[in-house]
Amino acid sequence: MLPADKVRVFKENLANQDQKALASWEVYRPKRGDTLGKIAKQFKVPITHLKGVNGIPSHSWQLPKLLVVPTNGDAWRVAVTLPLQYAPPLPAVRAVHTVRRGDALWAIAKRYGVTVAALKAWNRIGRHLQIGQKIFIRTR
């Protein structure tokens, strides 16, 4: 979103950019059997840069549920030169709920408009909630 009074300046600046330097990205949902290595090869991007753009620690090989990947083979080259705040956006946490005495998972899910299954998946919740436990709720 862009403030209405900034549209003209934005369009002028965009027109002055080298079109080859612009990076395009898309959201990718890993499929069963995918690995960071396979995805990096598929999108022609080094694993280290795929991790960096997606905020995955360099020592981690855990695959998130969503990744941002380049739509062209050179987009990652531009992204690695930009400050982190200009990297493609990741799905954001909307809220953090701290479990209180008497809270039930179904009631928390209902309050935030998500499913119990989603809360369990996002937070690796077992059968019981602990008072003071933090539950992260993602946007849809």
Backbone hydrogen bonds, N-H to C=O, Kabsch-Sander energy under -0.5 kcal/mol:
donor,donor_aa,acceptor,acceptor_aa,energy
6,K,3,P,-2.1
7,V,3,P,-0.5
7,V,4,A,-0.9
10,F,6,K,-2.5
11,K,7,V,-2.7
12,E,8,R,-2.3
13,N,9,V,-2.6
14,L,10,F,-2.7
15,A,11,K,-2.2
16,N,12,E,-1.3
17,Q,14,L,-1.3
19,Q,17,Q,-0.6
21,A,18,D,-1.8
22,L,19,Q,-0.7
26,E,69,V,-2.3
28,Y,67,L,-3.4
34,D,31,K,-2.4
39,I,35,T,-2.5
40,A,36,L,-2.7
41,K,37,G,-2.2
42,Q,38,K,-2.5
43,F,39,I,-2.2
44,K,41,K,-0.9
45,V,40,A,-2.5
50,L,46,P,-2.3
51,K,47,I,-2.7
52,G,48,T,-2.2
53,V,49,H,-2.6
54,N,50,L,-1.3
55,G,52,G,-1.0
56,I,51,K,-2.7
60,S,57,P,-1.7
67,L,28,Y,-2.4
69,V,26,E,-2.6
69,V,67,L,-0.5
71,T,24,S,-2.6
72,N,24,S,-0.6
75,A,72,N,-1.4
77,R,74,D,-1.0
78,V,74,D,-1.0
78,V,75,A,-0.6
79,A,75,A,-2.0
80,V,76,W,-2.1
81,T,78,V,-1.3
82,L,78,V,-0.6
82,L,79,A,-1.2
86,Y,83,P,-2.3
87,A,84,L,-2.0
94,R,137,I,-2.3
95,A,137,I,-1.9
97,H,135,I,-3.2
98,T,96,V,-0.5
99,V,97,H,-0.6
99,V,133,Q,-2.9
103,D,100,R,-2.3
108,I,104,A,-2.2
109,A,105,L,-2.6
110,K,106,W,-2.2
111,R,107,A,-2.4
112,Y,108,I,-1.8
113,G,109,A,-0.8
113,G,110,K,-0.7
114,V,109,A,-2.4
119,L,115,T,-2.1
120,K,116,V,-2.5
121,A,117,A,-2.4
122,W,118,A,-2.8
123,N,119,L,-1.7
124,R,120,K,-1.8
125,I,120,K,-0.8
132,G,99,V,-2.8
133,Q,130,Q,-2.4
135,I,97,H,-2.9
137,I,95,A,-2.7
139,T,92,A,-1.6
